[in-house]
Amino acid sequence: MDDEWICGRLGEDEPWVLGAVNPPVFENSLFTFGSAEELGEAIRNEDERYVYWRGTNPTVDLLQRKLAALERGERAKCFGSGMGAIAATISSRVSAGDHVLVLGAVYGPTTQFLRYLEKFGVTHTHADDLDGCARAVGPGTRLLYFESPSYMRYEVFDIPAVTSWAAGHGLVTVMDNTWSTPIFQKPLTMGVDLVVHSLSKYAGGHSDLVGGVVVGPARLIRPLALTEYQLYGAAMSPHDAAKVIKGLRTLPVRMAAHQERGLAAAAFLAGHPAVRRVNHPGLPSHPGHALARRQMAGFSSLFSVELATESRAEVAAFLDALRHFRIGVSWGGFESLVNAPALSVEESVRATMGVPVGLVRLSVGLEAADTLIKDLGLALEGAVAWRE
Ligand SMILES: Cc1ncc(COP(=O)(O)O)c(C=O)c1O
């Protein structure tokens, strides 16, 4: 099964599809049964049976089958947001007194959620590398959580090395693979236990939905589907599932186009005098490039640049001068976006993130590369003047 077939056809030859080129959207809050006994049996197996929207839905289920196959996992569970998937996944694996290791920089609200868990007696430690993990691991450590490439700085971790170290310490590994999508990286094949995604980014691709997923072995997915999924209520709607199914149809070709445009923009910026550094693992100058090429099949188009300035006003002037990159949060859509932590988060938060004032994050969309490069060049003309 190749990824293109999974994206376009898997699960779509079911009898109920009637040869329709797109599957139906099941708009049912509930399903009915022939007898009370049948209903009871379905409720006991609600991770697989259609009972109530907050548990399962055939349209969401079709998406789950596709995402499980794309990640080469046994089972997938979709959620109403990426954070819904992350919160349910972490809490399914920890109890009061347990400890979580976080390797490298991760999405801000993921750290916030780990801080929130402290009131339930679950602690966590951030480590920069495996040596740091070795210093922080203890008898209560249950989970190792990471992203590769990492958040904002796009540092690449050696996934097989991380997972074999974690397995040696009896830890479950959870990895956020949103940056690469399953088209460019398949962490379960490198020993990761559970992969989480925000489907709101490249998977959907059109900035018209919010969704998430966790993929892994049935023995880990089933309990969280029956417990955290049901109780937190972060259910995915069949309408959003249908939009992600549509997004998947073009995901492989969109990722190829994002890769090409992202690398062109990154290479241009790397050669510009107003730019101190470009954090894009697809550039040969990136310290993790060789490792990335070993474990990834390609590169998405989200990266950051460090402008040669210490002034928030100058960063703002750069953003305001852009015409084709729009200013906004999120990423992975058809539209090019730009954001800067120095302008969008509290100064104290930026400092704890360890990112410089001049750091700007770019999500390169599907516009023509020449247009985007011209836009960046014109906006940077002011930036060169700052240095004079
Ligand atoms: C790397 C990463 N993971 C997870 C999330 C959370 O996803 P969602 O916004 O769908 O809850 C985001 C959102 O920006 C993200 O950037």
The ligand as an SDF file (V2000), in Angstrom:
LIG
                    3D

 16 16  0  0  0  0  0  0  0  0999 V2000
    3.5550   21.2650   16.8720 C   0  0  0  0  0  0  0  0  0  0  0  0
    2.1200   21.4400   17.2810 C   0  0  0  0  0  0  0  0  0  0  0  0
    1.5150   20.4290   17.9260 N   0  0  0  0  0  0  0  0  0  0  0  0
    0.2280   20.5360   18.3350 C   0  0  0  0  0  0  0  0  0  0  0  0
   -0.5030   21.6710   18.1130 C   0  0  0  0  0  0  0  0  0  0  0  0
   -1.9040   21.7700   18.6540 C   0  0  0  0  0  0  0  0  0  0  0  0
   -2.8400   21.5370   17.6720 O   0  0  0  0  0  0  0  0  0  0  0  0
   -4.3100   22.1870   17.6700 P   0  0  0  0  0  0  0  0  0  0  0  0
   -4.1460   23.6560   17.4470 O   0  0  0  0  0  0  0  0  0  0  0  0
   -4.9920   21.4570   16.5510 O   0  0  0  0  0  0  0  0  0  0  0  0
   -4.9270   21.8970   19.0110 O   0  0  0  0  0  0  0  0  0  0  0  0
    0.0700   22.7410   17.4070 C   0  0  0  0  0  0  0  0  0  0  0  0
   -0.7340   23.9540   17.1230 C   0  0  0  0  0  0  0  0  0  0  0  0
   -0.2440   24.9760   16.7190 O   0  0  0  0  0  0  0  0  0  0  0  0
    1.4310   22.6270   17.0100 C   0  0  0  0  0  0  0  0  0  0  0  0
    2.0470   23.6470   16.3910 O   0  0  0  0  0  0  0  0  0  0  0  0
  1  2  1  0
  2  3  1  0
  2 15  2  0
  3  4  2  0
  4  5  1  0
  5  6  1  0
  5 12  2  0
  6  7  1  0
  7  8  1  0
  8  9  2  0
  8 10  1  0
  8 11  1  0
 12 13  1  0
 12 15  1  0
 13 14  2  0
 15 16  1  0
M  END
$$$$
